[in-house]
Amino acid sequence: MSKTIKWIIAIVVIILIIGGVWYYQGHKLVNSPAAETGPIKIGSILILTGEGSSWGQASRNGIDMAIEKINAEGGVNGQKLEAVHQDDQGDSKTAVSDLTNLADAQGVKFIIGTNWSVTGLPLVDLANQKKVIIISPSLGSQKFNEGSKYLFNTWPHDYILSANLADYVYKKGHTKVALISAKDPWVLDQTKAFKDRFEKLGGTVEVLVEPLPGTTEVSSDATKIKATKGITAIVSTTDGVQVGSLIAKRLRELDVKLPIFSITVDQSAIDATHGAFEGMEFLTFLTPTPEFKSAYESRVGSPIDIGADTAYDAVMMLAQAMKETKSIDPTVVAQALAEIKEYNGASGHLVSDGKRAFTKDYATKKVVDGKPTGI
């Protein structure tokens, strides 16, 4: 073989190698999540209609505010964000359908939601399977964020609040109480947390009522509480479940005037009692900064509600993680989110629990003239 032919073969081989490297790098770049063009979709699965819709609407407003701010500042790594909202109506099957639609049909990799445990917990395995990041602004269950490396909570675990409520009630001098619960998984968790802590302190739950969620006939439960001797206070752990409001209203009709204590209560629940929650004291993780509260209420035209500040922070954390990693690969972003130790956001100073959830200080409020007021 002549030297000329050898040189020609060598040159061809070199060209093929260089061409292959260019093709591989180009193909890799085009298919890399960081190289995708167009807006980055931020999905949401929230309660936008029906019971609990005030939480979902507040969360949606918080998401929109965060996206507007981020886009006004140039977006994330040169890409704008785009909201894709879904209404789960507080129904678990609808939530599953919404996640499938967002992930499969619309290619959404980042989701804010859901508002309640009943809709969030059924998504744990599916989110892990599809490698979709979901950050809940309000469900507050450790079973959610600890179920997958793709799941996070910006609202602290509610059992912490329920245990602190036991301390609060006991220190008020109430050692014998009536407890209003409900046969809902999330509520039962709160009831257990309160009861365990209260009894450890030396208190006694003299009567416990646990209607089914959706129950509208609660006269027998209210009558049972009225007939119980020795109780000096009523505690409700039902939160977003309407039975707490219904029983409080019925107790007022029965002329029961004992003080009521609870955890996070929204305005719609207060309104539903038609004054029966007046004077009620409760603990809540709704702790927006004054600046965010003012901006939110100016924009929306109504008082801030549960989910607004924590949903805002969820989007901001996502954007921060994407910028730091220069990636929109859910696995990469999820790792960056998991590494956040502390975060100063619209909802206050958040501290990671090391398991993809955050804790923070709670606020103590009292219903005065039908409105929650800080104590």
C-alpha positions as CSV (number, residue, x, y, z in Angstrom):
1,M,0.0,0.0,0.0
2,S,1.5,3.4,-1.0
3,K,2.1,6.2,1.4
4,T,-0.5,8.3,-0.4
5,I,-3.3,5.7,0.1
6,K,-2.3,5.4,3.8
7,W,-2.5,9.1,4.2
8,I,-5.9,9.3,2.5
9,I,-7.2,6.5,4.8
10,A,-5.9,8.2,7.9
11,I,-7.5,11.5,6.9
12,V,-10.8,9.8,6.3
13,V,-10.7,8.1,9.7
14,I,-9.9,11.4,11.4
15,I,-12.8,13.1,9.6
16,L,-15.2,10.3,10.6
17,I,-14.1,10.5,14.2
18,I,-14.4,14.3,14.4
19,G,-17.8,14.1,12.6
20,G,-19.0,11.5,15.0
21,V,-17.9,13.5,18.0
22,W,-19.7,16.6,16.6
23,Y,-22.9,14.6,16.0
24,Y,-22.8,13.1,19.4
25,Q,-22.3,16.4,21.2
26,G,-24.9,18.1,19.0
27,H,-27.4,15.3,19.5
28,K,-26.7,15.3,23.3
29,L,-27.1,19.1,23.5
30,V,-30.4,19.1,21.6
31,N,-31.8,16.4,23.7
32,S,-30.5,17.8,27.0
33,P,-33.2,19.2,29.3
34,A,-31.1,22.4,29.7
35,A,-31.1,23.0,25.9
36,E,-34.9,22.9,25.5
37,T,-36.4,26.0,24.0
38,G,-39.7,27.7,24.7
39,P,-41.2,28.5,28.2
40,I,-40.6,26.2,31.2
41,K,-44.1,25.0,32.2
42,I,-45.0,25.2,35.9
43,G,-48.1,23.1,36.5
44,S,-50.4,23.2,39.4
45,I,-53.0,20.7,40.8
46,L,-55.1,22.7,43.2
47,I,-58.7,22.9,44.6
48,L,-60.1,25.7,42.5
49,T,-63.8,24.9,42.9
50,G,-65.8,23.4,45.8
51,E,-64.9,23.0,49.4
52,G,-61.4,24.2,50.1
53,S,-61.3,26.4,46.9
54,S,-60.1,29.4,48.9
55,W,-56.8,27.5,49.5
56,G,-56.5,26.6,45.8
57,Q,-57.3,30.1,44.6
58,A,-54.8,31.6,47.0
59,S,-52.1,29.1,45.9
60,R,-52.8,29.9,42.2
61,N,-52.5,33.6,42.9
62,G,-49.1,33.0,44.7
63,I,-47.9,30.9,41.7
64,D,-48.9,33.6,39.2
65,M,-47.2,36.3,41.3
66,A,-44.0,34.4,41.5
67,I,-43.9,33.6,37.7
68,E,-44.7,37.3,36.9
69,K,-41.8,38.4,39.0
70,I,-39.3,35.8,37.6
71,N,-40.3,36.6,34.0
72,A,-40.0,40.3,34.6
73,E,-36.4,39.7,35.7
74,G,-35.5,37.7,32.6
75,G,-36.8,34.3,33.4
76,V,-34.7,31.3,34.3
77,N,-31.5,30.7,32.3
78,G,-33.0,32.7,29.4
79,Q,-36.3,30.9,29.4
80,K,-39.6,32.3,30.6
81,L,-42.0,30.4,32.9
82,E,-45.5,29.5,32.0
83,A,-48.3,28.5,34.4
84,V,-50.5,25.5,33.6
85,H,-53.3,25.2,36.2
86,Q,-55.5,22.2,36.9
87,D,-58.5,22.0,39.2
88,D,-58.6,18.7,41.2
89,Q,-61.9,19.8,43.0
90,G,-60.6,18.1,46.2
91,D,-61.0,14.7,44.5
92,S,-58.2,12.2,44.6
93,K,-59.2,10.5,41.2
94,T,-59.2,13.9,39.5
95,A,-55.8,14.7,41.0
96,V,-54.4,11.5,39.5
97,S,-55.9,12.4,36.2
98,D,-54.5,15.9,36.4
99,L,-51.0,14.6,37.1
100,T,-51.1,12.2,34.1
101,N,-52.4,15.0,31.8
102,L,-49.7,17.4,32.9
103,A,-46.8,15.0,32.8
104,D,-47.8,12.9,29.7
105,A,-49.8,15.2,27.5
106,Q,-48.2,18.5,28.3
107,G,-44.7,17.6,29.2
108,V,-44.8,19.4,32.6
109,K,-42.0,18.4,34.9
110,F,-42.6,20.8,37.8
111,I,-45.9,21.0,39.7
112,I,-47.2,23.0,42.7
113,G,-49.8,21.1,44.6
114,T,-51.9,19.6,46.0
115,N,-53.7,21.5,48.7
116,W,-55.0,18.5,50.8
117,S,-53.6,15.2,51.8
118,V,-56.6,13.3,50.3
119,T,-55.5,14.5,46.9
120,G,-51.7,14.6,47.4
121,L,-51.0,11.2,48.9
122,P,-52.4,9.2,45.9
123,L,-49.8,11.0,43.7
124,V,-46.7,9.8,45.6
125,D,-46.0,6.7,43.6
126,L,-47.0,8.2,40.3
127,A,-44.8,11.2,40.7
128,N,-41.9,9.0,41.5
129,Q,-42.6,6.8,38.5
130,K,-42.8,9.8,36.1
131,K,-40.0,11.7,37.8
132,V,-42.0,14.8,38.2
133,I,-41.3,17.3,41.0
134,I,-44.3,18.2,43.1
135,I,-44.2,20.8,45.9
136,S,-47.2,21.1,48.1
137,P,-48.0,24.6,49.6
138,S,-50.5,23.4,52.2
139,L,-51.0,19.6,52.7
140,G,-48.5,19.3,55.5
141,S,-48.2,15.6,55.7
142,Q,-44.8,13.9,56.2
143,K,-46.1,10.9,54.3
144,F,-46.1,13.0,51.2
145,N,-42.6,14.5,51.1
146,E,-41.0,11.4,52.6
147,G,-42.6,9.2,49.9
148,S,-40.3,10.2,47.0
149,K,-37.2,12.2,46.3
150,Y,-39.3,14.3,43.9
151,L,-41.8,15.5,46.5
152,F,-41.5,18.5,48.8
153,N,-43.6,20.5,51.3
154,T,-43.2,24.3,51.9
155,W,-46.0,24.1,54.4
156,P,-44.7,22.5,57.7
157,H,-46.1,19.2,58.9
158,D,-49.4,19.9,60.7
159,Y,-48.9,17.3,63.4
160,I,-46.4,19.8,64.8
161,L,-49.1,22.4,65.1
162,S,-51.5,20.0,66.6
163,A,-49.0,19.0,69.3
164,N,-48.3,22.6,70.0
165,L,-52.1,23.3,70.3
166,A,-52.2,20.7,73.2
167,D,-49.5,22.7,75.0
168,Y,-51.4,26.0,74.3
169,V,-54.7,24.7,75.6
170,Y,-53.2,23.0,78.7
171,K,-51.3,26.2,79.6
172,K,-54.6,28.1,79.4
173,G,-55.8,25.9,82.3
174,H,-58.0,23.5,80.4
175,T,-57.3,20.0,81.5
176,K,-60.6,18.4,80.5
177,V,-61.8,19.0,76.9
178,A,-64.2,17.8,74.2
179,L,-62.4,17.0,70.9
180,I,-64.0,17.4,67.5
181,S,-62.4,15.2,64.9
182,A,-63.5,13.5,61.7
183,K,-62.9,10.2,60.0
184,D,-60.5,11.7,57.5
185,P,-56.9,10.4,57.3
186,W,-55.4,13.8,57.7
187,V,-57.7,14.8,60.5
188,L,-57.1,11.6,62.3
189,D,-53.4,12.3,62.3
190,Q,-54.0,15.7,63.8
191,T,-56.3,14.3,66.4
192,K,-53.7,11.7,67.5
193,A,-51.0,14.3,67.7
194,F,-53.2,16.6,69.9
195,K,-54.5,13.7,72.1
196,D,-51.1,12.1,72.6
197,R,-49.5,15.3,73.7
198,F,-52.4,16.5,75.8
199,E,-52.7,13.3,77.7
200,K,-48.9,13.3,78.3
201,L,-49.2,16.7,79.9
202,G,-51.9,15.3,82.2
203,G,-55.0,16.4,80.3
204,T,-58.1,14.3,79.5
205,V,-60.2,14.2,76.4
206,E,-63.6,13.6,78.0
207,V,-65.5,13.2,74.8
208,L,-64.4,12.6,71.2
209,V,-66.7,13.0,68.2
210,E,-65.6,11.8,64.7
211,P,-68.2,12.3,62.0
212,L,-67.5,11.2,58.4
213,P,-66.3,14.0,56.1
214,G,-69.2,15.5,54.2
215,T,-71.6,14.8,57.1
216,T,-74.2,17.6,57.4
217,E,-76.3,16.1,60.3
218,V,-74.2,16.7,63.4
219,S,-76.9,17.2,66.1
220,S,-76.1,14.0,67.9
221,D,-72.4,14.9,68.1
222,A,-73.2,18.4,69.4
223,T,-75.6,17.0,72.0
224,K,-73.0,14.5,73.2
225,I,-70.6,17.3,73.8
226,K,-73.2,19.4,75.6
227,A,-74.1,16.5,77.9
228,T,-70.5,15.8,78.9
229,K,-69.8,17.0,82.4
230,G,-66.6,18.7,83.6
231,I,-65.2,20.0,80.3
232,T,-64.0,23.5,80.1
233,A,-63.1,23.9,76.5
234,I,-63.7,22.5,73.0
235,V,-60.9,21.6,70.6
236,S,-61.3,21.1,66.9
237,T,-58.8,19.4,64.7
238,T,-60.9,19.3,61.6
239,D,-59.3,22.3,59.8
240,G,-60.6,22.2,56.2
241,V,-63.3,19.6,56.9
242,Q,-66.7,21.2,57.2
243,V,-67.9,19.1,60.2
244,G,-66.0,21.3,62.6
245,S,-67.8,24.4,61.5
246,L,-71.2,22.6,61.5
247,I,-70.7,21.3,65.0
248,A,-69.6,24.7,66.3
249,K,-72.7,26.2,64.8
250,R,-74.9,23.6,66.4
251,L,-73.3,24.0,69.8
252,R,-74.0,27.7,69.7
253,E,-77.6,26.9,68.9
254,L,-77.6,24.6,72.0
255,D,-76.3,27.6,74.0
256,V,-72.9,26.0,74.7
257,K,-70.5,28.8,75.4
258,L,-67.3,27.1,76.1
259,P,-64.1,28.5,74.5
260,I,-63.0,26.8,71.3
261,F,-59.4,26.2,70.1
262,S,-58.2,24.9,66.8
263,I,-55.5,24.7,64.2
264,T,-55.3,26.6,60.9
265,V,-58.8,27.9,60.0
266,D,-59.6,29.9,56.9
267,Q,-62.1,32.7,56.4
268,S,-64.6,30.4,54.6
269,A,-64.7,28.1,57.7
270,I,-65.2,31.1,60.0
271,D,-68.0,32.5,57.8
272,A,-69.8,29.1,57.7
273,T,-70.4,29.1,61.4
274,H,-72.3,32.4,61.3
275,G,-70.6,33.7,64.4
276,A,-70.0,30.4,66.3
277,F,-66.3,30.7,65.9
278,E,-66.2,34.2,67.4
279,G,-63.5,34.3,70.1
280,M,-61.9,31.1,68.9
281,E,-58.1,30.9,69.3
282,F,-56.1,28.9,66.8
283,L,-52.5,28.2,65.7
284,T,-51.5,28.5,62.1
285,F,-48.6,28.3,59.7
286,L,-50.0,31.1,57.6
287,T,-47.2,33.6,58.4
288,P,-46.6,35.8,55.3
289,T,-44.1,38.6,55.6
290,P,-45.8,42.1,55.8
291,E,-44.3,43.0,52.4
292,F,-45.8,39.9,50.6
293,K,-49.1,40.2,52.4
294,S,-49.4,43.8,51.3
295,A,-48.4,43.0,47.7
296,Y,-50.8,40.1,47.6
297,E,-53.8,41.9,48.9
298,S,-53.2,44.9,46.7
299,R,-53.0,42.6,43.6
300,V,-55.9,40.3,44.5
301,G,-58.2,42.7,46.3
302,S,-58.9,40.2,49.1
303,P,-57.3,39.1,52.4
304,I,-54.4,36.6,52.0
305,D,-55.3,33.0,52.5
306,I,-53.7,29.6,53.1
307,G,-51.3,28.6,50.3
308,A,-50.6,32.0,48.8
309,D,-47.2,32.6,50.4
310,T,-46.0,29.0,50.4
311,A,-46.9,28.5,46.7
312,Y,-45.0,31.7,45.9
313,D,-42.0,30.3,47.8
314,A,-42.3,26.9,46.0
315,V,-42.0,28.6,42.6
316,M,-39.1,30.8,43.8
317,M,-37.2,27.8,45.1
318,L,-37.7,25.9,41.9
319,A,-36.3,28.9,39.9
320,Q,-33.4,29.2,42.3
321,A,-32.6,25.5,41.9
322,M,-32.8,25.7,38.1
323,K,-30.5,28.7,38.0
324,E,-27.9,27.2,40.3
325,T,-27.8,23.9,38.4
326,K,-28.4,25.4,34.9
327,S,-30.7,22.5,34.4
328,I,-34.4,21.6,34.1
329,D,-33.8,18.0,34.6
330,P,-36.2,17.0,37.4
331,T,-33.7,14.7,39.0
332,V,-31.0,17.4,39.1
333,V,-33.3,20.1,40.3
334,A,-34.8,17.8,43.0
335,Q,-31.3,17.2,44.4
336,A,-30.7,20.9,44.5
337,L,-34.0,21.5,46.3
338,A,-33.2,18.8,48.8
339,E,-29.9,20.6,49.6
340,I,-31.6,23.8,50.6
341,K,-30.9,24.2,54.4
342,E,-32.6,27.5,55.1
343,Y,-34.7,29.8,53.0
344,N,-36.0,33.3,53.7
345,G,-39.2,33.7,51.6
346,A,-42.6,35.2,51.5
347,S,-43.9,32.7,54.1
348,G,-41.1,33.5,56.6
349,H,-37.9,31.8,57.6
350,L,-38.0,28.2,56.5
351,V,-35.6,25.6,57.9
352,S,-35.2,22.2,56.2
353,D,-36.0,19.0,58.2
354,G,-33.6,17.1,55.9
355,K,-36.4,15.1,54.4
356,R,-37.6,17.6,51.7
357,A,-40.0,19.5,54.1
358,F,-39.6,22.8,56.0
359,T,-40.4,24.0,59.5
360,K,-40.9,27.5,60.8
361,D,-42.5,29.4,63.6
362,Y,-46.3,29.4,63.8
363,A,-48.7,32.3,64.5
364,T,-51.4,32.5,67.2
365,K,-54.7,34.1,66.2
366,K,-58.2,34.8,67.5
367,V,-61.4,35.4,65.7
368,V,-62.6,38.9,66.4
369,D,-65.6,40.4,64.7
370,G,-65.6,37.4,62.3
371,K,-61.9,38.0,61.2
372,P,-58.7,36.2,62.2
373,T,-56.6,38.6,64.2
374,G,-53.1,38.1,65.6
375,I,-52.7,37.7,69.4
